[in-house]
Amino acid sequence: MARVQLIDVKKIYQGKVTAVHDFNLDIADKEFVVFVGPSGCGKSTTLRMVAGLEDISEGECYIDGVLVNDLLPKDRHISMVFQNYALYPHLTVFENMAFPLRLDKSLRTIPWTEEEKAELEAKIKKLEEAGDEKSKAKAEDLKQKLEKGHVVKGYTQDEVFEKVTEAAKVLDITRFLTRKPKALSGGQRQRVAIGRAMVKDCKVFLMDEPLSNLDAKLRNQMRAEIILLRKRINTTFIYVTHDQTEAMTLGDRIVCMRDGFIMQVGTPAQLFDMPDNLFVAQFIGAPMMNTFNTHLLENGGKYSVELFGVKIPVDGEKGKALAEKKIPSQDILLGVRPEHMTLKLKKDASSIPVTIKVSEMMGSEIHVHVLTQDDTKIIVRMPTLNMSEEEKAAIIPGQEVFLSFESKAMHFFNPENEKNLLAGPNAVNSKGPIILPGEKPQEQKEEEAPLCGPEKSEEEK
């Protein structure tokens, strides 16, 4: 078990391309942290720098308080599961899992067996009875040796068998130990790869998109098994994925990345309910958050937005939060998640008239694509469980309905830097403070908080 610290870490290829920028993160002992982001965001590169498979161009990486920048992967006390399994086709499942143990020839201190302990105690007693100084000195040396245990090189056959069979029981692959990889399914091969990493006495468990090669059903099954596995082995996990569903279900904290920058670090609930910026808001959640260019109006401490000709009041907690931060009237990007919107057949004061274009039946819910009068596209997620037959019959292309949402579902973003107007001054980003679960955030002046991610060029704006 170990704490992992990454301080101002950069990865620069050939002195030109910067894949990871100023990466700062503190991972607590036994914490499960997920790196998530689109392809090319630097998440796998960062993981490989922790593993020692990529050199760190700048910055420092500590594992259990030890600087590991110059240590070989085998000396970092880590285990890694790769995306493509990397199993030896000519070896059985048992031999594949045993391979890292047979390869390990490092010196280890192990406790004495009961027979060895009794034998040493008898020698100590005999030397003490001798009474001379030389015998007493030898007796003291044997006492220290008895307390510390004895040093061995590598693992014995019995230890290898015990560790492999124990891991196989946990992963439910005991019956496959005599098979070769070609006789296994994709999910079974992935379990073997995880088992091979489990047998080592590691401080940090690294997983690089281990489920991406599996089909949807197997992926869901393996995701549940990784959650159970984490509870059983209880070590520090760093998990890389591009699938936000995996990130939300597995991680204690999520590190959301883009273009080599950390965009936000937080619990799954924090990233979903209070995204620091528009990128995180749209990346986390499926379908993607709906966004609208509109104007936030402040009048005597009361707020409202005008959307498609309809004035919608911002009351409740969101209105109170805007007033506390004294947010002035301004142009904004308004964000509302599809699952927080509803469609009605009858119009009310704050509903928006829309026309249904496409509906997607997903089983437990329907994804309804609608168009406003100015052809703005909006997606609405509607659970089917409590829908009446009349409501289900109304979800047909061309049907005019009315869209509404509550103010607590609104997210307000600055259209220039895409920052959440209600994000706190201690929001974690590539340059912000590192806050571990249970720790109190340090005071930080809001005006000094840097922007998240790379600055946009004039063309991008």
C-alpha positions as CSV (number, residue, x, y, z in Angstrom):
1,M,0.0,0.0,0.0
2,A,1.4,3.4,-0.8
3,R,0.7,7.1,-1.4
4,V,1.5,8.3,-4.9
5,Q,2.6,11.9,-5.5
6,L,3.1,13.5,-8.9
7,I,4.6,17.0,-8.7
8,D,4.9,19.3,-11.8
9,V,5.2,16.3,-14.0
10,K,5.7,16.9,-17.8
11,K,6.2,14.6,-20.7
12,I,7.9,16.2,-23.8
13,Y,8.6,14.1,-26.9
14,Q,11.7,15.0,-29.0
15,G,11.8,18.4,-27.3
16,K,8.8,19.6,-29.2
17,V,5.5,17.8,-28.4
18,T,4.3,18.2,-24.8
19,A,2.0,15.3,-24.1
20,V,1.5,16.1,-20.3
21,H,1.6,19.6,-18.8
22,D,2.4,20.4,-15.2
23,F,0.6,17.4,-13.8
24,N,0.0,17.7,-10.0
25,L,-1.8,15.0,-8.1
26,D,-1.7,13.4,-4.6
27,I,-3.2,9.9,-4.4
28,A,-3.9,8.6,-0.9
29,D,-2.9,5.2,0.3
30,K,-5.6,2.6,-0.7
31,E,-7.4,5.1,-2.9
32,F,-8.9,4.2,-6.3
33,V,-8.2,7.0,-8.8
34,V,-9.4,6.9,-12.4
35,F,-7.8,8.9,-15.2
36,V,-10.5,9.7,-17.8
37,G,-10.5,11.7,-21.0
38,P,-10.7,11.5,-24.8
39,S,-8.0,9.7,-26.9
40,G,-4.7,11.7,-26.9
41,C,-5.4,13.5,-23.6
42,G,-2.3,12.1,-21.9
43,K,-3.9,9.7,-19.4
44,S,-2.0,6.5,-20.5
45,T,1.2,8.5,-20.8
46,T,0.9,9.6,-17.2
47,L,0.2,6.1,-16.1
48,R,3.2,4.8,-18.0
49,M,5.4,7.5,-16.3
50,V,4.2,6.2,-12.9
51,A,5.1,2.6,-14.0
52,G,8.5,3.6,-15.3
53,L,7.7,2.7,-18.9
54,E,8.0,6.3,-20.0
55,D,10.7,8.7,-18.8
56,I,9.6,11.8,-16.9
57,S,10.8,14.9,-18.8
58,E,10.3,17.3,-15.9
59,G,8.9,17.0,-12.3
60,E,9.0,14.3,-9.7
61,C,7.1,11.1,-9.0
62,Y,7.0,9.6,-5.5
63,I,5.7,6.2,-4.5
64,D,5.4,5.6,-0.7
65,G,7.6,8.6,-0.2
66,V,10.4,7.4,-2.4
67,L,11.5,9.4,-5.5
68,V,11.2,6.9,-8.4
69,N,12.1,9.0,-11.4
70,D,15.3,7.0,-12.0
71,L,14.1,3.6,-10.8
72,L,13.4,0.7,-13.2
73,P,9.8,-0.6,-13.3
74,K,10.8,-3.7,-11.5
75,D,12.1,-1.7,-8.6
76,R,9.0,0.5,-8.1
77,H,6.8,-2.2,-6.4
78,I,4.0,-1.8,-9.0
79,S,1.8,-4.2,-10.9
80,M,0.2,-3.4,-14.2
81,V,-2.6,-4.7,-16.3
82,F,-2.4,-3.8,-20.0
83,Q,-5.2,-3.3,-22.6
84,N,-4.1,-6.2,-24.8
85,Y,-3.7,-8.9,-22.0
86,A,0.0,-9.6,-23.0
87,L,-0.3,-13.3,-22.1
88,Y,2.3,-15.9,-23.2
89,P,0.5,-18.2,-25.7
90,H,2.8,-21.2,-25.1
91,L,2.3,-21.1,-21.3
92,T,-0.7,-22.4,-19.3
93,V,-2.8,-20.0,-17.2
94,F,-0.9,-21.2,-14.1
95,E,2.5,-20.5,-15.6
96,N,1.3,-17.1,-17.0
97,M,0.2,-16.1,-13.5
98,A,3.3,-17.5,-11.9
99,F,5.7,-15.9,-14.3
100,P,6.4,-12.6,-12.4
101,L,7.1,-14.7,-9.2
102,R,9.5,-17.0,-10.9
103,L,11.2,-13.9,-12.5
104,D,11.6,-12.2,-9.1
105,K,15.0,-13.0,-7.6
106,S,15.1,-10.2,-5.1
107,L,16.0,-10.8,-1.5
108,R,13.0,-11.0,1.0
109,T,12.8,-11.4,4.7
110,I,10.2,-14.1,5.7
111,P,9.3,-15.4,9.2
112,W,10.7,-18.6,10.6
113,T,8.6,-21.8,10.6
114,E,7.6,-23.3,13.9
115,E,10.3,-26.0,13.5
116,E,13.0,-23.5,12.6
117,K,12.0,-21.2,15.5
118,A,12.2,-24.1,18.0
119,E,15.6,-25.1,16.7
120,L,16.9,-21.5,17.0
121,E,15.5,-21.1,20.5
122,A,17.2,-24.4,21.6
123,K,20.6,-23.1,20.2
124,I,20.1,-19.8,22.1
125,K,19.4,-21.6,25.3
126,K,22.4,-23.8,25.0
127,L,24.7,-20.8,24.3
128,E,23.4,-18.9,27.3
129,E,24.0,-21.9,29.5
130,A,27.6,-21.9,28.4
131,G,28.1,-18.7,30.3
132,D,31.2,-17.3,28.5
133,E,31.3,-14.0,26.7
134,K,31.7,-15.4,23.2
135,S,28.7,-17.7,23.6
136,K,26.6,-14.8,25.0
137,A,27.5,-12.7,21.9
138,K,26.4,-15.5,19.6
139,A,23.2,-15.9,21.6
140,E,22.4,-12.2,21.1
141,D,23.0,-12.4,17.3
142,L,20.7,-15.4,17.1
143,K,18.0,-13.6,19.1
144,Q,18.1,-10.7,16.6
145,K,18.0,-13.2,13.7
146,L,15.0,-14.8,15.3
147,E,13.1,-11.5,15.6
148,K,13.9,-10.3,12.0
149,G,13.2,-13.6,10.2
150,H,15.5,-15.1,7.5
151,V,16.5,-13.7,4.1
152,V,15.6,-15.7,1.0
153,K,16.1,-15.1,-2.7
154,G,12.9,-15.2,-4.8
155,Y,9.9,-17.5,-4.1
156,T,9.8,-21.2,-3.3
157,Q,7.6,-23.6,-5.4
158,D,5.1,-23.8,-2.4
159,E,4.8,-20.0,-2.2
160,V,4.3,-19.7,-6.0
161,F,1.5,-22.4,-5.9
162,E,-0.1,-20.8,-2.9
163,K,-0.2,-17.3,-4.4
164,V,-1.4,-18.4,-7.8
165,T,-4.2,-20.6,-6.5
166,E,-5.3,-17.9,-4.1
167,A,-5.5,-15.3,-6.9
168,A,-7.3,-17.8,-9.1
169,K,-10.0,-18.5,-6.4
170,V,-10.6,-14.7,-6.1
171,L,-11.0,-14.3,-9.8
172,D,-12.9,-17.6,-10.3
173,I,-10.5,-19.1,-12.8
174,T,-9.3,-22.1,-10.9
175,R,-10.7,-24.5,-13.4
176,F,-8.8,-22.8,-16.2
177,L,-5.3,-23.1,-14.6
178,T,-4.2,-25.9,-16.9
179,R,-5.5,-24.3,-20.1
180,K,-3.6,-22.1,-22.5
181,P,-4.8,-18.6,-23.5
182,K,-6.1,-19.7,-26.9
183,A,-8.7,-21.9,-25.1
184,L,-10.1,-18.9,-23.1
185,S,-12.6,-16.2,-23.9
186,G,-11.8,-12.5,-23.8
187,G,-13.1,-12.0,-20.3
188,Q,-11.3,-15.1,-19.0
189,R,-8.0,-13.8,-20.6
190,Q,-8.5,-10.5,-18.9
191,R,-9.0,-12.2,-15.5
192,V,-5.7,-14.1,-16.1
193,A,-3.9,-10.8,-16.8
194,I,-5.4,-9.3,-13.6
195,G,-4.4,-12.4,-11.7
196,R,-0.8,-12.2,-12.9
197,A,-0.7,-8.6,-11.5
198,M,-2.3,-9.7,-8.2
199,V,0.2,-12.4,-7.3
200,K,3.0,-9.8,-6.8
201,D,3.3,-8.0,-3.5
202,C,2.8,-4.6,-5.0
203,K,2.2,-1.2,-3.5
204,V,0.4,0.3,-6.5
205,F,-2.0,-1.5,-8.9
206,L,-2.0,0.1,-12.4
207,M,-4.7,-0.7,-15.0
208,D,-4.5,0.7,-18.6
209,E,-7.9,0.4,-20.3
210,P,-8.2,-3.2,-19.3
211,L,-11.9,-3.6,-20.5
212,S,-11.8,-1.8,-23.8
213,N,-11.3,-5.0,-25.8
214,L,-14.4,-6.7,-24.4
215,D,-18.0,-6.6,-25.6
216,A,-20.6,-4.6,-23.7
217,K,-21.9,-7.5,-21.6
218,L,-18.5,-8.7,-20.6
219,R,-17.4,-5.1,-19.9
220,N,-20.3,-4.7,-17.4
221,Q,-19.5,-8.0,-15.8
222,M,-15.8,-7.3,-15.5
223,R,-16.5,-3.8,-14.1
224,A,-18.4,-5.3,-11.2
225,E,-15.6,-7.9,-10.6
226,I,-13.0,-5.1,-10.4
227,I,-15.1,-3.4,-7.8
228,L,-15.2,-6.6,-5.7
229,L,-11.5,-7.2,-6.4
230,R,-10.6,-3.8,-5.1
231,K,-12.4,-4.6,-1.8
232,R,-10.5,-7.8,-1.4
233,I,-6.9,-6.7,-2.1
234,N,-7.4,-3.1,-0.8
235,T,-4.4,-1.4,-2.3
236,T,-3.8,1.8,-4.2
237,F,-5.3,1.7,-7.7
238,I,-4.7,4.0,-10.7
239,Y,-7.1,3.1,-13.5
240,V,-7.1,4.6,-17.0
241,T,-10.2,4.6,-19.3
242,H,-11.9,6.7,-21.9
243,D,-15.3,5.4,-20.8
244,Q,-16.9,7.8,-18.4
245,T,-19.3,5.0,-17.1
246,E,-16.2,3.1,-15.9
247,A,-14.8,6.2,-14.3
248,M,-18.1,7.0,-12.5
249,T,-18.7,3.5,-11.1
250,L,-15.1,2.6,-10.1
251,G,-13.3,5.6,-8.8
252,D,-13.1,7.2,-5.4
253,R,-11.9,10.2,-7.3
254,I,-11.7,11.0,-11.0
255,V,-9.0,12.9,-12.9
256,C,-10.6,14.3,-16.0
257,M,-7.9,15.3,-18.7
258,R,-7.8,17.1,-22.0
259,D,-4.7,17.8,-24.2
260,G,-2.3,16.9,-21.4
261,F,-4.0,19.2,-18.8
262,I,-6.0,18.2,-15.7
263,M,-9.4,19.8,-16.2
264,Q,-10.8,18.7,-12.8
265,V,-10.2,16.3,-9.9
266,G,-13.0,15.2,-7.7
267,T,-15.4,12.5,-6.7
268,P,-17.8,11.2,-9.3
269,A,-20.7,13.2,-7.7
270,Q,-18.6,16.4,-7.8
271,L,-17.8,16.1,-11.5
272,F,-21.4,15.4,-12.3
273,D,-23.1,17.9,-10.1
274,M,-20.6,20.7,-10.1
275,P,-18.3,20.5,-13.1
276,D,-15.5,23.1,-13.0
277,N,-15.8,23.9,-16.7
278,L,-17.8,23.1,-19.9
279,F,-15.4,20.3,-21.0
280,V,-16.0,18.3,-17.9
281,A,-19.7,19.1,-17.9
282,Q,-20.1,17.7,-21.5
283,F,-17.6,14.8,-21.1
284,I,-19.2,13.4,-18.0
285,G,-22.8,12.2,-18.6
286,A,-24.5,10.5,-21.5
287,P,-26.0,11.8,-23.7
288,M,-23.9,15.0,-23.5
289,M,-25.2,18.1,-21.6
290,N,-27.3,20.5,-23.7
291,T,-25.9,24.0,-23.8
292,F,-27.5,27.3,-24.9
293,N,-26.1,30.8,-25.5
294,T,-28.3,33.1,-23.5
295,H,-28.2,36.0,-21.1
296,L,-28.3,35.9,-17.3
297,L,-30.3,38.8,-15.9
298,E,-29.8,40.1,-12.3
299,N,-32.5,42.3,-10.8
300,G,-32.3,43.2,-7.1
301,G,-30.7,39.9,-6.2
302,K,-33.1,37.9,-8.2
303,Y,-31.9,36.0,-11.3
304,S,-33.5,34.8,-14.5
305,V,-32.5,33.6,-18.0
306,E,-34.3,34.2,-21.3
307,L,-34.3,31.1,-23.5
308,F,-36.0,31.0,-26.9
309,G,-38.3,33.9,-25.9
310,V,-39.3,32.4,-22.6
311,K,-38.2,34.0,-19.3
312,I,-37.2,31.3,-16.8
313,P,-36.6,32.3,-13.2
314,V,-33.5,31.0,-11.4
315,D,-34.6,30.4,-7.8
316,G,-33.8,27.9,-5.0
317,E,-30.2,26.9,-4.3
318,K,-28.8,28.1,-7.7
319,G,-30.4,31.5,-7.3
320,K,-29.0,31.8,-3.8
321,A,-25.5,30.7,-4.9
322,L,-25.5,33.3,-7.7
323,A,-26.6,36.0,-5.2
324,E,-23.9,35.0,-2.7
325,K,-21.2,35.3,-5.3
326,K,-22.7,38.6,-6.6
327,I,-22.7,37.4,-10.2
328,P,-23.7,40.4,-12.4
329,S,-25.9,40.3,-15.5
330,Q,-23.9,38.8,-18.4
331,D,-24.0,36.6,-21.4
332,I,-23.6,33.0,-20.4
333,L,-23.6,29.4,-21.7
334,L,-26.5,27.7,-19.9
335,G,-26.1,23.9,-19.5
336,V,-28.8,21.4,-18.7
337,R,-28.4,17.6,-18.7
338,P,-30.8,15.6,-20.8
339,E,-32.0,13.6,-17.8
340,H,-33.0,16.8,-16.0
341,M,-35.4,17.9,-18.7
342,T,-39.1,16.9,-19.2
343,L,-41.5,17.0,-22.1
344,K,-45.2,17.9,-21.5
345,L,-48.2,18.0,-23.7
346,K,-49.5,21.1,-22.0
347,K,-47.8,24.5,-22.0
348,D,-47.0,26.4,-18.8
349,A,-45.4,29.8,-18.0
350,S,-41.8,28.6,-18.3
351,S,-42.0,25.9,-20.9
352,I,-40.4,26.0,-24.3
353,P,-42.3,24.8,-27.4
354,V,-40.4,22.2,-29.3
355,T,-41.0,19.6,-32.1
356,I,-40.0,15.9,-31.8
357,K,-37.7,14.8,-34.6
358,V,-36.3,11.4,-33.5
359,S,-36.9,9.1,-30.6
360,E,-34.6,6.3,-29.5
361,M,-36.1,3.5,-27.3
362,M,-33.4,2.4,-24.9
363,G,-35.6,0.1,-22.8
364,S,-35.8,1.7,-19.4
365,E,-35.8,5.2,-21.0
366,I,-36.4,7.0,-24.3
367,H,-33.9,9.5,-25.8
368,V,-36.0,12.1,-27.5
369,H,-34.3,14.5,-30.0
370,V,-36.3,17.7,-30.3
371,L,-35.9,21.0,-32.3
372,T,-36.8,24.5,-31.1
373,Q,-38.4,27.1,-33.3
374,D,-35.0,28.4,-34.3
375,D,-33.7,24.8,-35.1
376,T,-31.6,24.4,-32.0
377,K,-31.1,20.6,-31.3
378,I,-31.9,19.3,-27.8
379,I,-31.8,15.8,-26.3
380,V,-34.1,14.7,-23.5
381,R,-33.9,11.5,-21.5
382,M,-37.2,10.2,-20.4
383,P,-37.7,7.2,-18.1
384,T,-40.5,4.9,-19.3
385,L,-41.5,3.4,-15.9
386,N,-44.0,6.2,-14.9
387,M,-45.0,7.3,-18.4
388,S,-48.7,7.1,-19.2
389,E,-49.9,5.5,-22.4
390,E,-50.9,8.9,-23.7
391,E,-47.4,10.3,-23.1
392,K,-45.8,7.3,-24.9
393,A,-48.2,7.6,-27.8
394,A,-47.3,11.3,-28.1
395,I,-43.5,10.6,-28.7
396,I,-43.7,10.5,-32.5
397,P,-41.8,12.6,-35.1
398,G,-43.5,15.9,-35.8
399,Q,-45.4,16.0,-32.5
400,E,-45.3,19.5,-30.9
401,V,-44.6,19.3,-27.1
402,F,-43.3,21.6,-24.4
403,L,-39.9,21.4,-22.8
404,S,-39.2,22.4,-19.2
405,F,-36.6,22.1,-16.5
406,E,-36.0,23.3,-12.9
407,S,-33.6,25.9,-11.9
408,K,-31.6,23.4,-9.8
409,A,-30.7,21.6,-13.0
410,M,-29.0,24.7,-14.5
411,H,-25.3,25.1,-14.9
412,F,-23.8,28.5,-15.8
413,F,-20.6,28.9,-17.8
414,N,-18.5,31.9,-18.9
415,P,-18.7,31.8,-22.7
416,E,-15.1,33.0,-23.0
417,N,-13.1,30.8,-20.7
418,E,-15.8,28.1,-20.3
419,K,-15.4,28.2,-16.5
420,N,-18.4,27.4,-14.2
421,L,-19.6,30.6,-12.6
422,L,-20.4,28.8,-9.4
423,A,-17.2,26.7,-9.2
424,G,-15.4,27.5,-5.9
425,P,-12.0,29.1,-5.7
426,N,-10.5,25.7,-4.6
427,A,-11.6,23.9,-7.7
428,V,-8.7,21.5,-8.5
429,N,-7.0,21.9,-11.9
430,S,-3.5,21.6,-13.4
431,K,-2.1,24.4,-11.2
432,G,-4.6,24.3,-8.3
433,P,-4.1,23.0,-4.8
434,I,-4.1,19.2,-4.2
435,I,-7.0,18.3,-1.9
436,L,-7.3,14.7,-0.6
437,P,-10.6,13.2,0.7
438,G,-11.1,14.4,4.3
439,E,-8.6,17.2,4.1
440,K,-9.6,20.8,4.5
441,P,-8.9,23.0,1.4
442,Q,-6.4,25.7,1.8
443,E,-7.5,29.3,1.4
444,Q,-6.9,30.7,-2.0
445,K,-7.8,34.0,-3.5
446,E,-10.3,33.6,-6.3
447,E,-8.7,36.1,-8.6
448,E,-5.4,34.1,-8.4
449,A,-7.0,30.8,-9.4
450,P,-5.7,29.9,-12.9
451,L,-7.9,28.9,-15.8
452,C,-8.3,25.2,-16.4
453,G,-6.5,23.7,-19.3
454,P,-4.9,25.3,-22.3
455,E,-5.9,28.8,-23.3
456,K,-7.8,29.1,-26.5
457,S,-6.4,30.8,-29.5
458,E,-8.3,33.7,-31.2
459,E,-9.3,31.3,-34.0
460,E,-10.8,28.8,-31.5
461,K,-12.7,31.6,-29.8
